[in-house]
Amino acid sequence: MHYRSLGTTGLQVSEIGFGCASWWGQVAFAEAEALHLVHYAIDHGVTFFDTSPAYSRGNAEPRFGRALKGRDLSKLVIATKAGTRHAQGRVRRDMSLSAIEQDVVQSLKTLGLETLPVLQLHGPAADELTPEFLEGLLNLKKRGLVQALGANSFDSETLYKIIASPVFDVVMMDFNVLRPDRKALASAAQAAGKGVLAGMPLAMGHTGLQVLKLRGLRDLWYAARAFKGHRRDIAQGTRFQFLHHQEGMSGSQAALAYVLSHPEISCAVVGTTRMHHLAENISASGMCLSPDLTAKIARAHAGK
Ligand SMILES: NC(=O)c1ccc[n+]([C@@H]2O[C@H](COP(=O)([O-])OP(=O)(O)OC[C@H]3O[C@@H](n4cnc5c(N)ncnc54)[C@H](OP(=O)(O)O)[C@@H]3O)[C@@H](O)[C@H]2O)c1
């Protein structure tokens, strides 16, 4: 596993991270299997893990906390979120400072930590990032509850505002082969000293037509998620199927090598529930795209 600096936080992270979200956190996915994946990841050099109290109907973060029991946490960089929480059957959003502090206190307890290595606001709106709010956020760091502050967003205006604020050390955005438009944002973030986390680095599997591979309940769940909110990605993904016909690397490895070919990215945070996928993703660390494949991706981005 190769490691990269997380911006100017002083933290080093594995370039392949593990996302404790989605199907991984669902009650319907066997707990033993979910924990085994995390343990395999730790044992094979993954040090960055991302979760949230809002993920997987509220089951992801407590499950991840159980996975961490008895493990040496000193080398792990654990990231969770604040501002959203799953309660009474739905995701509740409260981006007030008091709610964020409550979220932090609860997450510390759930994860068995004394300080959170990385806390990310979960989808703040640009106009919520007022000077008073940012000052309050900084206090969490001053009080030692949080080591690094970040935010996760898919909205470009908000992302630029996060990057412009010295309060944030880290930013998480959707960064994958279907999002060449994110390169400028990632470069701006790196220039501002931020650690950049690539969420959805496999474009949710759409380059490999994942929605057509219905092997069981989890795939139906993935397909339902895709048709609900990511139809454009399903269509765009068809133009990148050539990634899956390369010698010496799988399509997912090619997609991860594309993300990691950007020095701006500190970590590609992948979600998986299959052990052979996890092993494949971990071995993508250190893989490089050939000049031919790089050119082919550039042509696909240009619509040629
Ligand atoms: N999705 C979001 O809206 C979002 C938002 C903010 C942050 N994030 C963060 O980003 C992380 C990753 O996002 P994500 O899980 O939505 O998208 P992703 O990592 O781009 O893709 C996950 C999908 O790819 C499949 N997959 C994983 N490895 C594979 C392999 N080697 N070969 C073939 N298929 C493979 C997974 O299925 P299998 O289970 O079958 O492997 C899953 O369906 C999350 O866990 C979270 O921490 C996500």
The ligand as a Gaussian input file, in Angstrom:
#p B3LYP/6-31G(d) Opt

LIG

0 1
 N      -22.267000       7.713000      -2.707000
 C      -22.323000       8.877000      -2.102000
 O      -23.316000       9.642000      -2.263000
 C      -21.187000       9.357000      -1.218000
 C      -21.243000      10.635000      -0.745000
 C      -20.220000      11.093000       0.056000
 C      -19.196000      10.263000       0.402000
 N      -19.150000       8.995000      -0.046000
 C      -18.032000       8.138000       0.402000
 O      -17.441000       7.477000      -0.710000
 C      -17.419000       6.081000      -0.450000
 C      -17.527000       5.312000      -1.726000
 O      -18.727000       5.683000      -2.412000
 P      -19.709000       4.620000      -3.065000
 O      -19.594000       3.318000      -2.354000
 O      -21.020000       5.252000      -3.166000
 O      -19.139000       4.495000      -4.557000
 P      -17.868000       3.742000      -5.204000
 O      -16.844000       3.399000      -4.198000
 O      -17.469000       4.557000      -6.381000
 O      -18.526000       2.408000      -5.787000
 C      -19.016000       1.402000      -4.971000
 C      -19.634000       0.367000      -5.885000
 O      -18.603000      -0.256000      -6.650000
 C      -18.629000      -1.661000      -6.429000
 N      -17.231000      -2.135000      -6.363000
 C      -16.298000      -1.887000      -5.416000
 N      -15.132000      -2.460000      -5.736000
 C      -15.325000      -3.094000      -6.912000
 C      -14.504000      -3.881000      -7.760000
 N      -13.219000      -4.125000      -7.468000
 N      -15.041000      -4.382000      -8.896000
 C      -16.321000      -4.156000      -9.228000
 N      -17.163000      -3.415000      -8.469000
 C      -16.664000      -2.890000      -7.325000
 C      -19.372000      -1.883000      -5.132000
 O      -20.066000      -3.100000      -5.173000
 P      -19.624000      -4.378000      -4.274000
 O      -20.212000      -4.144000      -2.930000
 O      -20.234000      -5.499000      -5.028000
 O      -18.120000      -4.420000      -4.271000
 C      -20.339000      -0.707000      -5.110000
 O      -21.510000      -1.007000      -5.787000
 C      -18.602000       5.843000       0.506000
 O      -18.469000       4.639000       1.219000
 C      -18.514000       7.046000       1.372000
 O      -17.535000       6.836000       2.369000
 C      -20.125000       8.521000      -0.880000

